């Protein structure tokens, strides 16, 4: 499976399991296993560069197991072939998303005007709270 010009994942590194999908399908739905579970061992894959592997494993993705295996379930379509394509497409998207290093955040300081607007807003809110519950009538 081609990810980019430099990265190519062989079929031997992918494990597919077919299961029964929930949802519509008619009378045949209880007999066909159209859903696909695709497993890819990111932690032990020799075809991924180390930088990409680290970025994929650093993602806070619920599909990643503690052992570093990426599990993708595809059950969007009624037929197995389209679900296989869907699972593989999602795997490619995840890895391509980790190819480029994330941009570094440049620390900035708030402007003087923005600080003054913030303080003015806080003072106004405090004045509204201060005036609550006071009786204005002199009895």
N, C-alpha and C positions, 0 to 999 in steps of 0.2 A: 504494500500500500504506500503510495507516494505522498509524502507530507510536504516536502519542499525539494529544491534541487539537491540539497545536501543530506536530507533525511529520508530514508526508505525503510518501512517496517515490513519484514517478511511475514507471510501467513502463519508460519510456525510459532510466532510470538503471540498470536491472537487465539483466544479460546472462546468458542461460541457454544451456547446451550440454548435449546429451544424449549419453550414452555407454552402452556395454554394461556391465551390472552383472555382478559375479561372484556366485557362490552358486547356490541352487536355482532352477529355472525350467522344467525339462523340455526337450523338443525345441526349443521356440520361443526359448530363452534366447539362442542365438547369432545370432538375427535381430532381436531387439528392443533398442532403446536405452532402457532404463527408468531408468537412473541419471541424476541431474541434477547439473550443476555450475553453481552460481549465483555470479555475480561482481558485486560492488558496489564501486565506486570511492569509498571513504570520503574520501580526501584531496581529491578534486575535486568532491564532491557539493554542489551549491548548496542542496539541501533540508535539509541538516543544520546546526543551529546550531554556531557555532565551539566552544563549550564541550563539546558532545557529541562533535564530531569529534575534539578533542584527547584526550578520555577514551577513545574507541574506539581511536585510534591508539596510545595509551600502554599499552594492554593487551599483555601478553606472550602473544600468541596465535599459534600456528604457522600459522593459516589466513590471517594477514595477510601480504601480500607486502611487499617493500622499497619498492614504489611506492605503498603504501597501499591496495591492492585487497584486499578481503575475499573469500576463495574458500571456498564452502561446498559440500561434496559430500554428496548424499543418495542412498543406495542401500539404505535399510532395507526398502523395500517392493518388491513385484514389479511394480507398475504405475507408469507415468510420472506420472500425475496426483497420486497420493499422495506420491510423492517430491518433486514440485514444491511441494506444500503443506508438506511437512516442511522443505525447504530455506528456504522463505520464513518459516516459523514460527521457525526457528532464527535467521534474520537479525533478525527482530523482537525476539527475546529478547536478542540481543547488544546491540542499540541501546537497548532499554528498560533493560538493566542499566547502561548508561552515562548515563542521563538524570540521575540524582541524583548530586551530588558525593560522593565517599567521606568517611566520617566521619573527623575529625582525631583522631589518637591523643593521648590525654592522658598525659603523662609522670607516672609515679608512682614513689615511693621504696619500697623494701622496708621492712617493719616491723621493729622491733627484734627481736621474737620470731622472725621468719622468718630474720633474720641469725644469731641464736643457734642455731636449729635446724640451719642449714646448717653452721655451724662445728662443732657437736657431732657431726654426721654425719661430717664430714671427719676429726675427731680419732678417732672410733671406727674408721673405715676404716683410718686410719694405724696404729692400735694393732694391728689384725688383721694388717696387712702386716708390722709390726715383729716380731710373735711367730712369724712363719713361719720354718721351717727351724731353729729352736733345738732342741737336744736337752735334754730335761728330766731325763734319767737321769744320775746322777752315777756314772760308772764308774771 
